Amino acid sequence: MREAVIAALRRDPELLPKVAETLRVRIDERDGPMSTVVQSAGALEPIIRQAVKKRPSKLGTFGLRTSHLIAQLAADDRRSSTRLQKIAEGGTVGIVFVDVADFTSFTAENGDKAALKMLSKLSVLINSAIKPCKGEVVKHLGDGYLLAFPSASQAVRGSASIRNAMKKKQLAVSIRIAVHAGEPLVEQDDLLGHDVNLTARLLDHCDPGAIIVSEAAKDLAKKRLKKIRFRDRRVVKIRGLSTPLAAYSI
């Protein structure tokens, strides 16, 4: 998308000052990075539309479609931010990291197109599995995902649902899942802070196909999870932490 917009601006130099001035005015109207993105996308659309009428071309039409897409993506991010704020209302957030085990080897053996196709299927699977547990995909991280849940118990349930769905779909890869609970910072449409970092580091101690749960998440979740058994307690060393952490498998 970025390249298409740049190409459109280069094709018609008269667009550049119009875009710059319109964006400057729109940005001054409201504060906040998300508002800036939404307003900027809206500002681009009439300018590109005028350019299309002036000099019809496939590139110009694509630029117009691009502005529509940017606006839609920005609106989706805004809705995601609102959902994250709601998830964090109770204070404690269930934090989950999912990643594909040996993704580099899979890509080397099957090619980039197959890898992207597999990740697309995995994204659909994860979104479907966590929906009943009120989970939210915060962001994709290459071959990984950061998820948020309103509680530790829902995070554990959601993780188990993902693993069960993987077994049913029989995707050609294995995944690792780490579960923790804490009070991360909610910044726009992202989660930040120590508890997020700790969850990511837990993956270092998770085998393919397994789910590792921190003791903090287990203690908060166990009263609500009668059918899930926490087992194989072990103490693991987390990179960057001086104190070892107790963790369980489910």
C-alpha positions in Angstrom: 0.0 0.0 0.0 2.8 2.4 0.9 4.5 1.9 -2.4 1.3 2.5 -4.4 0.6 5.8 -2.6 4.2 7.0 -3.1 4.0 6.0 -6.8 0.8 8.0 -7.2 2.4 11.1 -5.6 5.4 10.8 -7.9 3.2 10.5 -10.9 1.5 13.8 -10.1 3.8 16.1 -8.1 0.9 18.6 -7.6 -0.6 16.0 -5.1 2.3 16.2 -2.6 1.7 19.7 -1.2 -2.0 19.1 -1.1 -1.6 15.9 0.9 1.0 17.5 3.2 -1.2 20.5 4.0 -4.4 18.5 4.3 -2.8 16.0 6.7 -1.2 18.8 8.7 -4.6 20.4 9.2 -6.3 17.1 10.1 -3.6 16.1 12.5 -3.9 19.5 14.3 -7.7 19.0 14.7 -7.4 16.0 17.1 -4.7 14.5 19.3 -3.7 10.9 19.5 -1.9 8.5 17.1 -5.0 6.5 16.2 -7.0 9.6 15.5 -4.2 10.8 13.3 -4.2 7.6 11.3 -8.0 7.7 10.8 -8.0 11.4 9.9 -5.1 11.0 7.6 -6.7 8.2 5.7 -9.8 10.3 5.3 -7.8 13.3 4.1 -6.1 11.2 1.4 -9.3 10.0 -0.1 -10.7 13.2 -1.7 -7.3 14.3 -2.9 -6.7 11.0 -4.7 -10.3 11.0 -6.0 -9.7 14.4 -7.6 -6.5 13.2 -9.1 -8.3 10.2 -10.6 -10.8 12.4 -12.3 -8.0 14.7 -13.5 -5.7 11.9 -14.8 -7.6 8.6 -14.9 -5.2 5.6 -14.5 -5.1 2.2 -12.9 -2.5 3.6 -10.5 -4.7 6.4 -9.4 -7.7 4.1 -9.0 -5.5 1.8 -6.9 -4.4 4.7 -4.8 -8.1 5.6 -4.1 -8.8 2.0 -3.1 -5.7 2.1 -0.9 -7.1 5.1 1.0 -10.3 3.1 1.6 -8.3 0.2 2.8 -6.2 2.3 5.2 -9.3 3.9 6.6 -10.9 0.5 7.2 -7.7 -0.9 8.8 -7.5 2.1 11.1 -11.1 1.7 12.1 -10.5 -2.0 12.9 -7.5 -1.0 15.1 -9.7 1.5 16.9 -12.3 -1.2 17.6 -9.5 -3.5 18.8 -8.3 -0.8 21.2 -11.7 -0.5 22.7 -12.0 -4.2 23.2 -8.6 -4.3 24.9 -9.6 -1.5 27.2 -12.7 -3.6 28.1 -10.7 -6.7 28.7 -8.4 -4.8 31.1 -11.2 -3.3 33.1 -11.0 -5.9 35.8 -7.3 -5.3 36.4 -5.9 -8.7 35.8 -5.5 -9.8 32.1 -4.9 -13.3 30.9 -1.9 -13.0 28.5 -1.1 -15.7 26.0 1.7 -16.1 23.5 1.3 -18.7 20.6 4.1 -19.5 18.2 4.8 -22.0 15.5 7.5 -24.5 16.4 10.3 -24.9 13.8 8.7 -22.3 11.5 12.0 -21.6 9.8 12.4 -25.3 8.9 8.8 -25.5 7.6 9.4 -22.5 5.4 12.7 -23.9 4.1 11.1 -27.2 3.2 7.8 -26.0 1.8 8.4 -22.5 0.5 7.2 -19.0 1.4 3.7 -19.4 -0.2 3.0 -22.5 1.7 4.1 -20.9 4.9 1.9 -17.9 4.4 -1.0 -20.1 3.6 -0.5 -22.1 6.7 -0.3 -18.9 8.9 -3.5 -17.7 7.3 -5.2 -21.0 8.3 -3.7 -20.8 11.8 -5.0 -17.2 12.2 -8.6 -18.3 11.4 -8.3 -21.3 13.7 -7.0 -19.1 16.6 -9.7 -16.4 16.2 -12.4 -19.1 16.1 -11.0 -21.0 19.1 -10.7 -18.0 21.5 -14.0 -16.3 20.6 -16.1 -18.3 23.1 -13.6 -17.3 25.9 -13.8 -13.6 25.0 -10.2 -13.6 23.8 -8.7 -11.0 21.5 -5.8 -11.2 19.1 -3.7 -8.3 20.1 -1.1 -8.6 17.3 0.7 -11.0 15.0 4.4 -11.4 15.5 5.7 -13.1 12.3 4.9 -16.7 13.1 3.5 -15.8 16.6 0.5 -14.3 18.2 -0.1 -12.2 21.3 -3.6 -12.8 22.8 -5.5 -11.2 25.7 -8.3 -12.5 27.8 -10.4 -11.0 30.6 -9.2 -13.5 33.2 -6.6 -16.2 33.8 -9.2 -18.9 33.6 -10.4 -17.8 30.2 -6.8 -17.6 29.0 -6.2 -21.2 30.0 -9.5 -22.3 28.5 -8.8 -20.4 25.3 -5.3 -22.0 25.1 -6.7 -25.5 25.5 -9.3 -24.7 22.8 -6.6 -23.7 20.4 -4.7 -26.9 21.0 -7.8 -29.0 20.6 -8.6 -27.2 17.3 -5.1 -27.9 16.1 -5.6 -31.6 16.7 -8.8 -31.6 14.8 -7.6 -29.6 11.8 -4.3 -31.5 11.7 -2.2 -28.6 10.3 1.3 -29.5 9.2 2.9 -27.7 12.1 3.0 -27.8 15.9 2.5 -24.8 18.1 3.7 -23.8 21.5 1.5 -21.8 24.0 2.5 -19.8 27.1 0.0 -18.5 29.6 0.5 -15.9 32.2 -1.7 -13.3 34.1 -0.9 -9.8 35.2 -1.6 -6.2 34.8 0.0 -5.1 31.5 -0.2 -1.6 30.1 -2.8 -1.1 27.5 -1.4 1.4 24.9 -3.9 2.0 22.0 -4.2 -1.5 20.4 -1.3 -3.1 22.1 -0.2 -4.7 25.5 3.1 -3.7 27.0 5.1 -4.2 30.1 6.8 -6.8 32.3 4.0 -9.4 32.3 3.9 -9.4 28.5 7.7 -9.9 28.3 7.6 -12.7 30.9 4.9 -14.5 29.0 7.0 -14.4 25.8 10.0 -15.7 27.7 8.0 -18.7 29.0 7.9 -20.0 25.4 11.6 -20.9 25.8 10.5 -23.6 28.2 7.6 -25.0 26.1 7.8 -28.0 23.9 6.0 -28.2 20.5 2.3 -29.1 21.1 2.5 -28.2 24.8 1.0 -25.5 26.9 3.0 -23.9 29.8 1.2 -22.0 32.5 2.8 -19.7 35.0 2.1 -20.3 38.7 0.4 -16.9 38.9 -2.0 -17.8 36.2 -2.6 -21.2 37.6 -3.4 -19.9 41.1 -5.9 -17.4 39.7 -7.5 -19.9 37.3 -7.7 -23.2 39.2 -10.9 -22.6 41.2 -12.8 -22.0 38.0 -11.3 -24.8 36.0 -12.6 -28.1 37.4 -11.9 -30.2 34.3 -8.4 -29.0 33.6 -5.5 -30.5 35.6 -2.3 -28.6 36.2 0.6 -31.0 36.3 4.4 -31.3 36.1 5.3 -28.4 38.3 8.8 -27.2 37.6 10.9 -24.1 38.2 12.3 -22.4 35.1 14.8 -19.6 34.7 13.4 -16.7 32.8 15.8 -14.6 30.7 16.3 -11.2 32.3 14.9 -12.2 35.7 17.0 -13.1 38.7 14.3 -15.1 40.4 13.2 -18.5 38.9 9.6 -18.9 38.1 7.3 -21.9 38.8 5.3 -23.2 35.9 2.9 -26.0 35.0 1.7 -28.0 32.0 -1.9 -28.8 31.2 
